[in-house]
Amino acid sequence: MFDAEQMIRTPAAWLDASGEESEIVMSSRVRVARNLMSHRFAHVCDNEELSEILAKVGAAAGAVDTFANGRTIAMGELSTLDRQFLLERHLVSREFLFNSTNRGLWLNRAEDVSLMINEEDHLRMQAFASGLDIASAHEKVSRLDDALGPRLDIAFSDRFGYLTACPTNVGTGLRVSVLIHLPGLVHSREINKLLESVGKLNHTIRGFFGEGSDMMGNFFQLSNSTTLGATEEDIVKRLKEMAVKVVNFERKARDVLFGKARSLLEDKVWRAYGLLRYARSVSTKEALSLVSAVRLGVGVGIIRDVSVGTLNHLLVYIHPAHLQKMRGRTMDAQERDVVRAEFIRGELGR
């Protein structure tokens, strides 16, 4: 059952900033793609076949401990606003947002493990962890995979591994990513070099909401780009190593900026903080930019009385659907800007 009000009152566990390198790495996510042997891939199924898949996978999900006391959400029954709300919480993909008929979402109570049914693949399992903690996210999703696998006829080839709708996911079907904050590399104009070097090493960097999304607030998703020819453990290990390298590059970029233009950096950070504390109207784009500057200030020790957990909370709750669900009504952009500024003032004033 979908209950946005309850979800708003209980933020996802991975927002608490308890993980390693949590100031730079907001979260770690591991996704696993699986399909049923007895059905066509979702993109060529008609509604009847999608309904059959939804029933089969839903019955299996309802029998595992992971989703005990969790939520079951029928995407086709949700309004556009409700679906956008789930996207803002990083629980569904953009494809899942717009193609909702005969599609379902299962969430555990802590909202750090979920299952999308009939997305690009029949099953898309994902798990989150705070900060740079890929191992924890991998363990969570592996437990779910092990629990669901014996209950379903999973499509597997002795030659290729797990069969998926997109060839780039064939093999392990594993996608590992970290949501990482890189203002130092952006401001020092080193980000394009990073994008190029990461691509050469079979990894990719995307925007705030993953594939097809824009960069916002200097946040990027770093993930593996291939799944065939490597074990799950290899993929996890390589992504962790790449993430550590990127974190180190970011720290060096911040040190250079701080050394060369300390007063300008301090001015930028405190101006951003002042606007967030006192502005009466602020757009999503501007708010994300300001939160990014304050987060940088926290990271280099300029600001000491704002927690990373609070900033994580803001990065989710200042988006349009969250603001409207919190107020219990639809609002135009101008009204949302006013409500957003009020909400930010309240969070930073605690």
N, C-alpha and C positions, 0 to 999 in steps of 0.2 A: 504494500500500500504506500502511495506517495504522500508524504506529509512534509511539505517545505518548511512549515513553521517549526516543527520538531528538529529538522535538520539544521535550521538556522540557529536554534538554541544550543545545539551540540556540534561544534565545529569538528571537522575530521581530525583524527588523532595525529596525522602526519603534519599538521600545521603547527605543532607545539615547539618546533625548533630544538628538539632534544638530541638530534643526531649529530654526527661528526661533521665539521666544517659547515654548520647550519647557517652561518651568516652569508656564505657565498653559494652553497648548494642548498636550495630550498627543500628539495625532495628527490627521492629515488623512486623509480617505477619500473616494474617488470611486467611485461605482457606475454601471454602465451596464446597462440592461435591453434585451434583444432577444428576438424570437420568430421561429419558422420559419413561413413563409407557408403551407406545405403541411400544417400541423397546427393543431388546436384549442388554445386556451390550456390551460395545465397543469391548472387547477382543474376542467375538464370532461373531461379525458382519462381513459380507462380504463387499466389497467396495461399492456395491450398497446401502446397508443399511446405511453405514457410510456417504455416500453422502447425503442421505435423512435427516439424523440427522443434518449434517452440515448445510444444507439449512434451516431447521426449526429453529434451534437455532440461526443461523446467521441472519435470518429475525427478530427474536425477539430482538437480540442484537442491530440491526440497528435501532430499534424503541425506544430505551431508551436514556435518556439524558446523561447518564454516558459516552457514547462513541461518543457523538457529537464532531466533529472536532478531533477525535482520529485516530487510525490506525487499518486497517483490514489486516491481514497477512495470506495468504494461505501457510501453511507450506510445502506442496508438491511442491511448485514452487521455494523454496529456495535452494541455494547451501548448502553443508555441512558446509562451513565456516559461512554462514549467520545463520544457525541454532545454531552453536556453539556460535556465537555472542549473541544470545538471551538467551542461557543458562548462559553465563557469566554475563548477566544482571539480573539473577535470575527470568526471566520471564517465562521460560518453564522448565519442568522436563526432566530428562534424557530419560525417556520413550517417551516423546513427541519429543525429539531430533532425535531419530532413527526410530520411526514409524510416518511418516509425511503425508502419502497419506490420502486424505479426512479428514484433520485436519486443524483447523483454530485457530488463535490467535487474540483477540480483545484487544486493549489498549486504555486507555483514554489519554488525552493530557499530563497530568502530569506524566504519566507512573507509577502511584501508584495504579491503579486499572486495572485488566486484566481478561480475560476469555479465558480459553483453551477449545476448543470444540473437543470431541472425544479423550481425554487423557485416563486415566484409567476409568473415568466416562464420561458421555456425556457432562456434564458441570463441569468445575473446575474454580470457581471464586476465585480471590485472591486480597487482598489489602495490601499495605505496609504503614508504618508510620516510621518516624525517631525516633531513640532511643527507650526507653521503653514506648511505647504509644499504647498498645494493644487495648484500648477502641476506639481510633480513627480509627484504621485499621478495627476493628469489625463493627463500624458504617458504614464505606464506603462499606464493602462487604454486609452488611445487606440491605443497600439501593438498591444495585444492585440485590440481591436476591428477594427483594420485588417487584422490577420493572419487573423482568423476569418471576417470578412465575406465575402470572395470564395469561401470554401469552403462556405458555407451559403446557403440561400434565405431571407434575412432579410425579415421582413414590414415593408414600407414603403409609405406613401401619399404621393403628391405633394402632397396637400392637408394632411394631418395630421402627416406625418413618420413616425417609428418607431411601430409599433402595439404597445401593451402591455396586459397584463391589467387593470391599474388605470388608469382615465382620467387620473389626476393625473400619470402618467408618460409619457403620449403626447407626441410631439414629438421631443425629443432623447433621452428615456429616461434622462437624466442626473440623478443625485442626488449632491450634494456636501455633505460634513459635516466638522465638526471636533469632537473630543472635548475639552471645555474645562472647566477647574477654576475655580469661581466662589464660593469661600468668603466673600470680602469682600461680595459682593452678597447672599448668603444671610444672613450674620450682621447686615448692616445693614438687612435686610428690604426691599431694593430689587429683589429677584429677580422679584417679581410684576409690577412696572412694566416690567422688561425683557421678560418673556414677552409682555406685552400689546403693547409697541411692536414687537417682532420680528415678531409675527403680522400686524400691519398692513402690514409691508413684505415680505410674501410669503416669509417664512422661518418656521421652527418650531424649538422646542427640546424635546427628548425626554430620556429617562433614559439611564443608563449603557450599556445594551445596545440603545439605539435604540427603535423604535416598540413600544409596549406594555410597556416596562420602567420600573422605578421609578428615581427619583433616588437615587444612592448615592455617598457620599464627596464630595458637593458637585460631582459631575461631571455634565455635560450634553452632549447632542449637538445642536449647532446645524447646521441644514441648510436647503436651499431647499425650498419647498413646491409650486412649480409648475415644469413643464418645457416647456410649450407656449408658443410665441410668442417664444422667445428662443434665441439661439445658445448652443452649449456655452461659448464664450468669454465671453459675457455672464453666464451663470450662475456660472462660476468667478470672474469679476471681482467680481460683486455679493456673493457669499458671502465672498470675501476681505475686501472692504470692510466687510461686516457684522461679521466676526470681529475685525477690527482695532478697530472701535468697541466691541465687547463687552470686548475685552482692556483698552482704555483705561478703560471704565467700572469694570471690576474693579480696576484699579490705583488709581483715584481712591477707590473704596470702601475699599480697604486703607489708603490714606493717612489717610483720615478715622478709621478704627478705630484705627490706630496712633497718631494724634495725640490722640484723645480718651481712649483706654483702653490705653495702652502696657503698663502693668504687668499688666493683666488678660489682654491678648493674649499677652504673654510667658509668663505663668503657664499659660495654656491650652496653648501650644505645648510647653513643657517638661514639663508633666504628661503630655501625649500621648506625647512621646518617651520619658519614663521608663517608662510602661506598656508601650510596644512593646519596649523594651530588656529589661524584667525580668518582664513578666507570664508566668504559667505556663499560662493558659487565656484564649482570646479568641475571640469569635464573628466571623463574617464581617462583620456589620453594624458591630460595634464596631471591628474592625480597619480597615475602610474609613474610618470617622470619624476614627480616630486618625492614619492615614496622611495624610488630608486636612489635619489640623491641623499635622502635621510638614511637609507640603509647603508650606503657607502660611508656616510658620516659615522654611523655606529661601528662599522667594520674597522675604520682607521682610528677610532677612539675620540673623535670630535664630539659626538653626542653619547652620553652615558646613561641617560635616564629613560631611554626608549628600548624595549625589548625586541629581539628579532621575532619572537612569537607574535607580538602585536602587529608588526609589519607584515608577517605572513597572513595574519587574519585580514588585514586591510586589502592585501592583494587579491583576495577572493571576494570579499564582501562589498567592495566599492563598484562592482560591475552592475550593469543596468537591471538584470533580472533579480539579483539579490536585493537591491534597494527597493524594488517594487514589491517583492514578496515580504520584505520586512515591514513595509508600510501597508500591505494588504490591499493595494490598488495599483492600477496602471498609471503611469505618469509620462508626460512628454519629456523631451531631453532637457528643457530648461528647468523644469521642476526637479528632475533627477539630479541636476547639477547642484541645486540648492540643498537637497536632502543629502547628497553625497558629502558636501562640505560640512554639514551639521554632524553627520555620522563620524567623520574623521576627527572633528574637534572633540567629540565625546570620547572617542577611543584614546586619543593622545592626552586628553585631560584627566584620565583616571590616575 
